[in-house]
Amino acid sequence: MKKTELAKWISLCVVAGLISVDFNLVRARPDLSKKDQERVEKVVKPTTDFSKAEAFEVMSGGATTTTRKPDGDAFSQFSANMDFEGQERFKLGNALFRKLWVSSPSSTKASDGLGPFYNARSCQRCHLKDGRGHPPENDDDSAISMFLRLSIPPQTEAEKKAIAKSALSHIPEPTYGTQLQDFAVPGLKAEGQMSIRYEEIPVILDDGTRVFLRKPAYSVKDLAYGPLHNEVLLSPRVAPQMIGLGLLGAIHEDDLLANADPQDKDKDGISGRISWVGEEGGRKIGRFGWKASTPTVREQSAGAFAGDIGISSPDAPRHWGDCTERQKNCLEQPTGVQKNLGDTEAPDPIMDLVAFYSRNLAVPQRRDVSDRVVLKGKEIFYSLGCVNCHRPKYVTNRKAIDKEHRFQLIWPYSDLLLHDMGDGLADNRPVGSTTGREWRTAPLWGIGLTKTVNGHTYFLHDGRARNLTEAILWHGGEGQASRDGFAGLSSADRGALIRFLESL
């Protein structure tokens, strides 16, 4: 069957109710008729049959799924159902995503504006091959795909009220701003360098297997502009993989609201919360970032341009990136604004293309979906309750921004909600409505290709886990029961579960 025929067949099966697959959606979606609503609910119901692969399970991103043989460029393909015009826009966006910015003034007017402080010179430098970043592996390894978020607790009643009303999501560190930049344009000193110290923690599983978890401690050295605030909050971040972002944005908000259970009314120990972004009356659901603090791919891209590269845009128009009032020599640097193109260094046409590119990085197809061990691992994944947070599938909004993403059966394995993950993973740094113990459920699609694309298997928000086993064992809080269930498995069953994850 040709790819176009397969895409049509998937859509027909979705609306015809032929795919027997249900979280109980208790909210009616306005983009669906009552009949389609009933059929979609059947489609997304979790399976109870683990003897064979589910229909269309191999197509993780629906008709957008790339069927290219997995290699180092597996995360860099465009949506498979994209037309020629879309492919042209995607390639232009890709060129901008890879573009190396330079400091001002420069003869390359279209590329100047870097910094003055920055973490990378291009989007691609952090999102290596559109994949996952990593912590530095030794003292000589640059932390270019990892950085530290900075903030302080609110210091005044006005700041407390602003946080409570969501007028502010956090209070920047007074001298160094919202994140530590470890590079600077010529003539300036970089702000400082992140320092990581690991402690090896032994964990004994129920069958006697010993696993070591590395517990990180973070600090900053070589500070160039004075000491940090004595209440500074540090939170590390590795760059996440980029695939499937447009599809995540296309999940209907009513499906996310239906899964939220902040008071744990069903008493299952899982109390996922919506991350609300913005003030009352203009609130949106946060979907992107490790703490779901951004509602759209474009806003996420603008934040990265400003914080990571120091490039202004209409969404983040400040010309000096993350420079603060205490860094006067930074604020005196020239900008890369070209008045004939607008008032920012990355005007709307650039942001539109970068956002389009980012939304349309295709999810690779699943592998070994019918393998006996993989099916056993899938059954264990379900039986341990992992699907309570890592929700397998959705049918996307008929009115999604990009036509490629509309009404697709997708398999991201995430509810995009905030969950308390316990003391072990807590960064103790609140962001907006998100507490210092909460993290967004990370989508799992593509996780098995991390080594193929990026040459490593470092996972979680700071890359502390060196493999999937360690990542699971770090789960606490709402994930504690599933973690303990995993620790109680036989070696063969643990291996089967890992094989299932590696097939995603």
C-alpha positions, 0 to 999 in steps of 0.5 A, a space after each residue: 500500500 502506498 503511503 498516501 493510500 495508507 494515510 487515507 486508510 488510517 483516516 477512514 478507519 478512525 472515523 469508521 470506528 474500525 480501530 479497536 482502541 479508551 481513556 474515558 473522554 468526558 469532555 465533548 470536543 467541538 471539532 467533532 460531531 457526536 458520532 465522530 466523538 464516540 468513534 475517536 474515544 474507541 480509537 484512543 482507548 488503551 489496548 488490552 490485547 498484547 498478543 499482537 501489534 495494534 492497527 497502525 501502531 507503527 505510524 507513531 505520527 499518523 500520516 506525518 510519520 517518516 518511514 525512512 530507515 533510521 540513521 543519524 538524520 532520523 529526527 530531521 525529516 519533514 512531515 511525510 504528508 507535506 506538499 511541495 510548498 510546505 517542503 520548501 518552507 520547511 527547508 528554508 526554516 531548516 536553513 535558519 535553524 542551522 544558521 550561525 549568528 555573529 556579533 554586531 556590527 558585521 558585514 553579514 547584516 542578515 546574520 548579526 545580532 548574536 548575544 551579547 551573552 549567549 549559550 550557542 550560535 545557532 539552534 542546531 548547536 543545542 538541538 544536535 541533529 534535532 535531537 537530545 542534548 547532553 551534560 558535559 562528559 568531562 572538563 574539556 567537553 562544552 556544555 553547549 547543549 545544556 545550561 542553567 536556569 536562574 531565578 530567585 523567590 519573590 522578594 516583595 508583595 508586588 512580586 508575590 502577587 504578580 506570580 500568583 496572578 501569572 503576570 510573571 512566571 519567575 523572578 530573574 536573578 538580579 545580576 545574571 538574569 534568567 539563565 547562565 550564559 557561558 559565552 560572550 561576544 568579543 570585548 565581554 566576559 562570559 557570565 560564568 561556567 556551570 559546574 556539576 559534581 556527581 555522587 554515585 548512589 547504589 540501588 539494589 533491585 528485588 532480584 539482587 541486581 545492583 544499579 548505580 544512579 548518579 546524583 548531580 549537584 550544580 554550582 557556578 564558577 568563574 562568575 564575571 559580574 559579581 556574586 549570585 543572589 544568596 537565594 538563587 535557584 538553579 535548575 539545569 536543562 538539556 535540550 530536548 528532541 524536536 520531533 512531533 512538536 506540531 502534533 503535540 500542539 495539535 492535541 485538542 485541549 479538551 483531551 488534556 483537560 479530560 485527563 487532568 486530575 489535580 485532586 486525585 479524585 479517582 484515588 489512583 495516586 496520579 494527580 496530573 495538572 494542567 500548566 496554565 500560562 498567562 493571566 486570567 482571561 488570556 490563559 493558555 495551556 502550557 505544552 512545551 518545555 520541561 515544565 510545560 511553561 510555553 503554550 506554542 512552538 513559536 513562543 518556545 522558539 522565541 524564548 530560545 532565540 532570546 535566552 540561548 542566542 541573544 536574538 530579539 524577535 517580535 515575541 521577545 523584542 528586547 535587543 540585548 537578550 538576557 542582559 540585566 541592568 547591572 551588566 551595563 557594558 552588555 547593554 552598551 553593545 550594538 544590536 543587529 536590528 535592520 530597520 528596513 526589515 523591522 524592529 528586531 533581529 529576527 523579524 516575523 518572516 524568520 520566526 514564522 519559518 523557524 516555527 514551521 520547521 520546528 512544528 513539522 519535524 516528523 516522528 520516525 515510524 516504530 520498529 519491531 512492533 510485532 516482536 514477541 519480546 517487545 509485545 511482552 514489554 508493552 504489556 508490562 508497561 501497561 500493567 505497571 501503570 506507566 500509561 497513567 502518565 505516558 498516555 499512548 495515543 490521541 486523535 488530533 484536532 481537526 482545526 490544527 494550525 498546520 494541515 499536515 497535523 489535522 485529524 491524525 492518530 498519533 502515539 506520543 506516550 505523554 499526557 503533557 500534564 505536570 506531575 510531582 516526581 518526588 524529591 529525587 528529581 525536584 529542582 525546587 525552582 517554581 515556574 509559574 503554576 509549576 512547583 519545584 517538584 513537578 515536571 511535564 510528562 516527557 513524550 517517549 516517541 523516538 526515545 529508542 533512536 537517541 543513540 542512533 541520532 546523538 551517540 548517547 543515551 542520557 535521559 531526564 531533564 539534566 541528562 543524569 540518567 545514563 540509560 533507560 533503566 536509570 531513568 525509570 529508577 529516578 521516578 518518585 512521587 506519582 511515579 513511585 509505584 511504577 518505579 517500584 514495580 519495575 524494580 520488582 521485575 525479573 531481569 528478563 521482564 525488565 529487559 522486555 520493558 526496555 526493549 519496548 521503550 527502545 522500539 518507540 
